[in-house]
Amino acid sequence: MMAEQIKAGAEAAGKDVLYCNIADGNCDASEVLGCDLMILGSPAMGDEVLDDPMEAFFSGIEGQISGKKIAIFGSYDWGDGQWLRDWSDRISDAGATCVNGDGLKNHLDEIDDAACKALGAL
Ligand SMILES: Cc1cc2nc3c(=O)[nH]c(=O)nc-3n(C[C@H](O)[C@H](O)[C@H](O)COP(=O)(O)O)c2cc1C
């Protein structure tokens, strides 16, 4: 739901969008790496961790993101966004820029459409 709003915001801002769902196995890592801005999303899972399939996908590109711009988002329930803060730190440690700081988090399905659209327009 967040991704769809982000996509809508990006399209409204005239961006050329590559939209793919890692869970469907239809994300080409090299195509994603070629984007001016990668907006990656995954919910809080495990115990405040980034879980598969995003963990596997991100681990695969982590060594190739130096110098790139990335934004992150996801939904959570009982936590406070630790998985996004840790993900943002990993992005910085890899030499990339997390352009939306500690990420955009929405509680469960309480989607902030305006915040998602604004992220897409970056
Ligand atoms: C196995 C499991 C682990 C979870 N771990 C966390 C967690 O550590 N922190 C948190 O805030 N929410 C946690 N959640 C809640 C999910 O992040 C939340 O329900 C989220 O909205 C799920 O997004 P999705 O519907 O896109 O999968 C967990 C949910 C499940 C099923």
The ligand as an SDF file (V2000), in Angstrom:
LIG
                    3D

 31 33  0  0  0  0  0  0  0  0999 V2000
    6.8950  -12.5190   12.2000 C   0  0  0  0  0  0  0  0  0  0  0  0
    6.6150  -11.0570   12.4060 C   0  0  0  0  0  0  0  0  0  0  0  0
    7.5710  -10.2650   13.0220 C   0  0  0  0  0  0  0  0  0  0  0  0
    7.3540   -8.9030   13.2420 C   0  0  0  0  0  0  0  0  0  0  0  0
    8.3020   -8.1570   13.8850 N   0  0  0  0  0  0  0  0  0  0  0  0
    8.0510   -6.8430   14.1290 C   0  0  0  0  0  0  0  0  0  0  0  0
    9.0010   -6.0480   14.8310 C   0  0  0  0  0  0  0  0  0  0  0  0
   10.0700   -6.5000   15.2250 O   0  0  0  0  0  0  0  0  0  0  0  0
    8.7020   -4.7550   15.0830 N   0  0  0  0  0  0  0  0  0  0  0  0
    7.5030   -4.1960   14.6810 C   0  0  0  0  0  0  0  0  0  0  0  0
    7.2930   -3.0110   14.9250 O   0  0  0  0  0  0  0  0  0  0  0  0
    6.5940   -4.9200   13.9990 N   0  0  0  0  0  0  0  0  0  0  0  0
    6.8260   -6.2270   13.7170 C   0  0  0  0  0  0  0  0  0  0  0  0
    5.9180   -6.9630   13.0360 N   0  0  0  0  0  0  0  0  0  0  0  0
    4.6920   -6.3120   12.5430 C   0  0  0  0  0  0  0  0  0  0  0  0
    4.8140   -5.9800   11.0500 C   0  0  0  0  0  0  0  0  0  0  0  0
    5.9550   -5.1700   10.7870 O   0  0  0  0  0  0  0  0  0  0  0  0
    3.5580   -5.2230   10.5890 C   0  0  0  0  0  0  0  0  0  0  0  0
    2.4410   -6.0520   10.7780 O   0  0  0  0  0  0  0  0  0  0  0  0
    3.6660   -4.7540    9.1570 C   0  0  0  0  0  0  0  0  0  0  0  0
    2.5980   -3.8410    8.9090 O   0  0  0  0  0  0  0  0  0  0  0  0
    3.5910   -5.9160    8.1550 C   0  0  0  0  0  0  0  0  0  0  0  0
    3.6920   -5.3950    6.8620 O   0  0  0  0  0  0  0  0  0  0  0  0
    3.2140   -6.2320    5.5830 P   0  0  0  0  0  0  0  0  0  0  0  0
    1.7050   -6.3590    5.6990 O   0  0  0  0  0  0  0  0  0  0  0  0
    3.6520   -5.4290    4.4150 O   0  0  0  0  0  0  0  0  0  0  0  0
    3.8920   -7.5800    5.6700 O   0  0  0  0  0  0  0  0  0  0  0  0
    6.1250   -8.3220   12.8130 C   0  0  0  0  0  0  0  0  0  0  0  0
    5.1720   -9.1270   12.1730 C   0  0  0  0  0  0  0  0  0  0  0  0
    5.4050  -10.4780   11.9760 C   0  0  0  0  0  0  0  0  0  0  0  0
    4.3620  -11.3080   11.2800 C   0  0  0  0  0  0  0  0  0  0  0  0
  1  2  1  0
  2  3  1  0
  2 30  2  0
  3  4  2  0
  4  5  1  0
  4 28  1  0
  5  6  2  0
  6  7  1  0
  6 13  1  0
  7  8  2  0
  7  9  1  0
  9 10  1  0
 10 11  2  0
 10 12  1  0
 12 13  2  0
 13 14  1  0
 14 15  1  0
 14 28  1  0
 15 16  1  0
 16 17  1  0
 16 18  1  0
 18 19  1  0
 18 20  1  0
 20 21  1  0
 20 22  1  0
 22 23  1  0
 23 24  1  0
 24 25  2  0
 24 26  1  0
 24 27  1  0
 28 29  2  0
 29 30  1  0
 30 31  1  0
M  END
$$$$
